Amino acid sequence: MPANVTIRSLAQQLGVSVATVSEALRNSPRVRPETRERVHRMAEKLGYQSNPLLGAALSAVRRSRHHGFSGVLGLVDVTIDEHTELMLFHREVVRGAAARAQELGFRTEVFWVGPKPPALSVTRLNGVLRARCIPGVIFLPFDRRQDFSAFDLSQIAAVGMDHRLLQPSLHTIQPDHYLSMRRALDLLTARGYQRIGLALEARKDERVDHKWSSGFISFFRVSGHTLAVPPLVTPKLNQKTFTTWFKKHRPDVIIGHEQAMIDWVEALKLRVPDDVGFFRINVTERSRPCAGLDLLPHRLGATAVETVVGMLHRREQGVPRFPLSISLDAEFVDGPTLRAAP
């Protein structure tokens, strides 16, 4: 094995230009997949190792000279019918991803997977990504569990944005729902609330691996505060179910995802926030001003892009042996649905 394998010596061995080897080692879509594979095989055979500090410096130099285009990153969402429209939260994730991708020399494109056109089948998506030499994919948060085991990731760097992706198991970027709930309860108890109620549809809690409800219950178990109101986690959260629970337990503040709860409280001749407070667990999708948690979808999208681009620079493709999870703390957003801080 040569003592000092360089990009130039790799190029000589392969009979290609130095630029081609450099681009191939960065998994650039400018290089044909078969050429990239040949370069990677030779680099591995000869024991080539890149210098990450030098690579970072050269990348900075390239960015200072011009805004180069490195390729497209795919953002994958799922639809159960022919409708392909992003939810508000997903739109912010996509905006954050697009903005960060542009800074790093990429652009993003949304791809829909589903049973009906214009959505693509998993097999068709694979073909499109391969034909267009798209090197990286981000799976957007899914409403239902999804199985992409038929998806070929052998030449793709990919991350997920929740644990609704059953297969394959990927690096994941997501809000820290559990810790964010506990910190929200710290804030609410500091405001003087003593009968804190949690009202959720079961599927909303399930899609975050029950971290909302478990964070709620564990707070009272370890904080010394009394769990005065049992959480309402129900298959269908409607006015009748909510009102029955509310009348029985009389919470002085409600944590929930359904802003209609404000109307349901006011229908009982109570005022928000004078009589009862309301705290929304995802303010991105609020329909009017309220206090709650900002799950930072813009930052989540940016972090997902940074992770994929880092994987591309390290030539990490396929299913990771040890999937990592990156969790972002939510931020508290004050609003007119809580009484003022003392």
N, C-alpha and C positions, 0 to 999 in steps of 0.2 A: 504493500500500500504506500503511495507517495507520502512523504513526510508533511508536505504542506499543500493540500488540495485547495485550489482557488477557482473562482468562477472562470478565469481565463483558461486554466488547465482543463476544466470540465468542457469548455467550448471546443478546445483542441481535440479532446478525446471523442467528442460527439460529431465534430465537423460542422458546427453551427456557430453563429456569432455570439459574442459575449453578451450582447443585449438580449438575445433570445434566451440564454441560460438565466440571466438575471430576472427577466420577466417570468420565466417558467417557474423559478424557485419561489416567486411571490404569488404563484397561481393566477397570473394575469390572464384574463379572457382574450388578450391579444394573441396568445400562443395557443395553437391547436391542442386539444386534449391529449392526443397520442404523443405529441412532442413533449408536452409537460410531463407525461408519465415516463417517457424515455429519459428525460433529464433527471427526474427524481430517482429513478432506478440507478442511474450511473452515479449520482451524488451519494446515494446510500452505499453503493458498492465500493466507492473510493474513500468513504469516510468523511465526506465534506461536512463541515459544520459552519453555519453562518455566525457572524459576530453581531449579536442583537444591538449592542451600543452603536456600532458602525452603521447598521441598518437604520436605526432611528435617526442618526445624524443625517444620513443621505436622504431619508424621507423628508426631513425638515428642509434640506436644501432644495429638493424638488418642489416642495410646496411654496417656498419663497420665490422660486423662479416663475412658476406658472401654476394654474389650477388644472392639473392633469386629471384625466378620467381613467380610473382603474377598473371600472366595471359596474355591473348591476347587482344589487342584493335583492333577493325575492322575499316579500312579506306574504306569508301564506295564511289565509283565513278559510273557514268552512261555512258553507250554507247548506241547509237541509232542503231547500227548494230552489227555484230559479232566481230568487231575489238576492242581489249582491250589493248590500248597503251596510256600511260600517256603523256601529254604535258610536255614541259621542266619545266614550272612553277610548275605543279603538282608533278613532280619528286622531285623538291627541297622541296616542302611541305612534301612529304612522307619521304625524307631523314631526315628532321628536326624532324618529328614526331618519326621516328624510333630511332634516336639517344637519344632523351629525354626519350622516353619510356624505353629504355634499362637502362638509369640511374636510373629510378624509379622502376625497377624490372619487367617491362612488355616487350612484343614484339608486333610488329604491323603486320597486314596482310591486303592486299588490296582485297576487294570484289567488283565485277562488277555487276551492275544491268542493265538489258536491255531485249529486246524482243527475242533475239536469243542466243542459247548456243555459247560459254561457259558462257555467262552472266546469272545471276540468276534473276528470278522474285522476286518481293518484298516478296511474300509469302514464296518462297523457301529460301530467305535470312534469314527471321525470323526463319525458321526451322533450318538452319545451325547454326545460332548464339545460338539458344537455346540448340541444341544438343551438341555444343562444350563449353557451359557455358561461352560464351564471354560476359563480363560484361559492356563493353564500346564501343561506336561507334563514329567516326568522319566522317561527311559528307564532302567530298572534294568539292572545288568550282565547281559549275555546269555551263555549257555553256548555257543551256536553263532552264527555270522554271520547277521545278519538284514537284510532289505531292506524298508524302509518307504517306498520311493519313491512309493507310491500314497497315502501319508498326507498330508492337506492341512494344512499348517502356516501357511497365509496369515494366520490370525487367532490364532495360538498362539505363545507363547514356550516354547521347548523346549531341553533339554540332554540329553546322553547321559552314561553313566557308564563307558564303555569304548569301544574302537574296534571292537567287534563289529557295530556298526551301520554297514552298508555305505552305505546311502543313506536319508535325506539326511545330509550332513556337518554336524554340529552342534558347538557348544561342548561340551567334555568335562571331566568331573571324575573323577579316578581316582587310585589310589595310585601313587607313583613306584616301581614294581617294580625298575627297573634300579638306581637309586641306593640303594634299601633293601637290595638284595642285596649291593652293594659295602660298605655300612656294616656289614651283618651279618658279612661276612668280616673286616672290620677288628676287630670285637669278638671273633670266634672265634680269630683269630691272636693277639690280645692275651691270650687265655686259655691260649695255649701249644699250640693245635692246629696240627699241621703237615701232616696228610694229610686234607684236607677234601674230602668227597665230596658231590656233588649227585645226587639220584635223583628223577626226575620222570616222570610220564606225559606223552607228547608233546603231548596235547591241552591239558593244564594250562599248558604253556609257550606253546603256540600262541595260546591265548586272551588272553595278555598280550603278544602280538607278540614272543615269544621274549625278553622282557626279563629273565626269570630266568636263562636260560642265558647270554645275552650279558653280563649284569652279572657273572656268575660268571667267565667266561673273561677278560673285560677286566681284572678285578681282578688276576689273576695276571700279565697281560701288562705292567701298568704299576707294580705294587707292589714288585716285586723278590722276592716269594715264589714258591716253586716250585709249579707245578701238578703235584702228585704223583699225583692220582687223576683220571682222565678222567671227565667227567660221564656219568651214565647217564640218557639221555632216550629212552624206549622207548614204542612204541605201547601196550603193556600191561605195567604194573608189577605183578608178582606175586611170590610168595615165591621161586619157582624162578629167575626172571630176576635178582631182587635178590641172592639167595645166590650165584649164579655170579659176578656182578660184585663182590660183597663179598669173596669168598674170593680172587679174583684180585688185587684192589688194596688190600685191608686199610685202609680209611679209619679215622681215629681219631675222626671226628665226621661225622655225616650231616645234610645239609640236605635237607628233603623236605616233601611235603604229606600223605603217607600215614602215619598214626600206627601202623599195623600193622607198620611197619619195626622198631619197638621189640621186638615179639614175634618177628620174624624174626631179629633180632640175638640175643635171649635163647635162641632155639632152637639157636643155635650155641654155647651154653654160655658166652656173654659177658654181662657186666653193664653196664647203663646207669645211671649215667654213668661208672662206674669204669674200664671197658675201652673203651667207645665212647660218644660223646655223640650226642644227637639234637636238632636244631633245626628247628622247624616253621615254614614260611613263611606260615602263616595260623593264628594261635592262636585265632581266633574259633570255628573249627570243630573244636577239639581235643576228644577224648573223655576225656582225663585230663590232669592237670597236666603241663606241659612248657614248655621255653624256646622262644622263637620271635619272630616279628614280628607285632605288632598293626597290621593295615592300616587301623585306625580307621574302620570302617564307619559308626559313629554320626556321626562328624565329616564323613565323605563325604556322607551324606544331608543333613546340615545345610547343607553348602557348596552342594550342588545346589539346595536351596531358596533360599538367599540369592542364587544366580546368577539363577534364574528370576524371583524377585521383583524383583531389580534390573532385569532386562530389561523386566518389566512397567511399572516406574516410568519407564523410558526409552522406552517404547512400541516396543520391538524385538520384532518378530514375524517368523515365516517362517524360511527358511534363511539363516544369516549368510554374507555374502560372504567373510569371513575368519574361519573357525572358530578359536577359542582353546582351549587345553588347560590346565587347572589340575591340578597334581600335588601330592599330599600325601605328605610323608615318613612312613613307617611308624615305629612305636616299638618298641624292643627290650623284650621281656618275659623276665626271668630265670625259671629254673625248675629242677626237680630232675633234668632230663635233661642238664644240663651240669655239668662240674666247677666248683668255686668259683673266683672270680676270685683271682689271686695277691695 
